[in-house]
Amino acid sequence: MDDRVYVGNAAVDGATDAGWLLGHFKPPGDVRHSTEVEVKWGVHPAGETRSRWATGERRTALLVLISGAFRVELADRTVVLRAPGDYVVWGRGVDHSWYAERESVVLTVRWPSVPGYRVDPPILR
């Protein structure tokens, strides 16, 4: 097999690393290793919320709703993604959190891939 190509399933592969499919945290030499971008397939049960606000963000992020209803809390507004394909982008320095209003699947892309941002697991309320 060509080590420059990886074929997988986001739900299966994401389950082994908190949803993260690509980023600095994958082993060097793995085609999924990147210091430039991170990609996450997030599966969130209804009522799940981020364990704490992300502050001092040094990355830009894109969050796309695949299914469900997902609320993104920003310092100055709340964005609710309700239709598949709804998305929100925020830049460096934007504090944020989130809450799954219904069972939701979201695709997150962040750049660059910066070590040290892992937080406690999400919680159910």
C-alpha positions as CSV (number, residue, x, y, z in Angstrom):
1,M,0.0,0.0,0.0
2,D,1.2,3.5,-0.8
3,D,1.9,5.3,2.5
4,R,1.0,8.6,0.8
5,V,-2.6,7.5,0.6
6,Y,-5.0,6.7,3.5
7,V,-8.5,5.5,3.0
8,G,-10.8,5.3,6.0
9,N,-14.2,6.2,7.5
10,A,-14.6,9.4,9.5
11,A,-16.9,7.8,12.1
12,V,-14.6,4.8,12.7
13,D,-11.3,6.6,12.6
14,G,-12.6,9.6,14.6
15,A,-13.8,7.3,17.4
16,T,-10.2,6.5,18.2
17,D,-8.9,10.1,18.6
18,A,-11.9,12.2,19.9
19,G,-13.0,12.7,16.3
20,W,-9.8,14.2,15.0
21,L,-8.8,12.8,11.6
22,L,-5.9,15.0,10.6
23,G,-3.5,17.3,12.4
24,H,-0.2,17.6,14.3
25,F,-1.3,14.9,16.7
26,K,-1.1,12.1,14.1
27,P,2.3,10.3,14.0
28,P,5.0,11.9,11.8
29,G,5.2,10.0,8.6
30,D,1.5,9.3,8.6
31,V,-0.1,11.1,5.6
32,R,-2.7,12.4,8.1
33,H,0.0,14.3,10.1
34,S,-0.1,18.0,9.5
35,T,1.1,21.2,11.2
36,E,-1.0,23.3,8.8
37,V,-4.5,22.1,9.3
38,E,-6.7,19.9,11.6
39,V,-9.9,18.1,10.6
40,K,-12.5,16.7,13.0
41,W,-15.6,14.6,12.5
42,G,-17.6,15.4,15.6
43,V,-20.5,13.2,16.7
44,H,-22.3,14.9,19.6
45,P,-25.4,13.5,21.5
46,A,-28.1,15.9,22.3
47,G,-27.3,18.0,25.3
48,E,-23.5,17.6,25.0
49,T,-21.5,20.8,25.6
50,R,-17.9,21.8,25.5
51,S,-16.4,21.3,29.0
52,R,-15.1,24.9,29.1
53,W,-14.7,28.0,26.8
54,A,-11.8,28.1,24.4
55,T,-9.9,31.3,25.1
56,G,-6.8,32.8,23.6
57,E,-7.4,31.0,20.3
58,R,-4.5,31.1,17.9
59,R,-6.3,29.4,15.0
60,T,-9.0,30.1,12.5
61,A,-11.8,27.6,12.5
62,L,-14.6,26.5,10.1
63,L,-17.5,24.4,11.6
64,V,-19.9,22.8,9.1
65,L,-23.2,21.1,10.2
66,I,-23.7,17.7,8.6
67,S,-26.8,16.8,10.6
68,G,-28.7,17.8,13.8
69,A,-28.8,21.3,15.4
70,F,-25.6,22.7,16.9
71,R,-25.2,26.0,18.8
72,V,-21.8,27.9,18.7
73,E,-21.4,30.4,21.5
74,L,-19.1,33.3,20.7
75,A,-18.2,36.2,23.0
76,D,-20.5,38.6,21.2
77,R,-23.2,36.3,19.6
78,T,-24.8,32.9,19.4
79,V,-24.9,31.1,16.1
80,V,-27.3,28.1,15.7
81,L,-26.6,25.8,12.8
82,R,-29.9,24.0,11.8
83,A,-29.8,22.9,8.2
84,P,-27.2,20.5,6.8
85,G,-24.4,22.7,5.2
86,D,-24.9,25.6,7.6
87,Y,-21.5,26.8,8.8
88,V,-19.7,29.4,10.8
89,V,-16.1,30.6,10.6
90,W,-14.2,32.5,13.3
91,G,-10.7,33.8,13.4
92,R,-7.8,34.0,15.8
93,G,-8.6,35.5,19.2
94,V,-12.3,34.6,19.1
95,D,-13.3,32.9,22.4
96,H,-15.9,30.2,21.8
97,S,-17.9,27.2,23.2
98,W,-20.6,25.0,21.8
99,Y,-23.8,23.0,22.7
100,A,-25.5,20.2,20.7
101,E,-29.2,21.1,20.7
102,R,-30.0,17.8,19.0
103,E,-27.8,14.8,18.2
104,S,-25.4,16.4,15.7
105,V,-22.6,15.6,13.4
106,V,-20.2,18.5,12.6
107,L,-17.1,18.7,10.5
108,T,-14.5,21.1,11.9
109,V,-11.4,22.4,10.1
110,R,-8.9,24.5,12.0
111,W,-5.6,26.0,10.9
112,P,-2.8,26.0,11.7
113,S,-2.5,22.8,13.7
114,V,-1.1,24.0,17.1
115,P,-0.1,21.6,19.9
116,G,-1.4,22.0,23.4
117,Y,-5.1,22.8,22.8
118,R,-6.6,19.6,24.1
119,V,-9.3,20.2,26.7
120,D,-11.4,18.0,29.0
121,P,-13.9,15.8,27.3
122,P,-17.3,17.3,26.5
123,I,-20.0,16.9,29.1
124,L,-23.8,16.1,28.9
125,R,-26.2,18.5,30.6
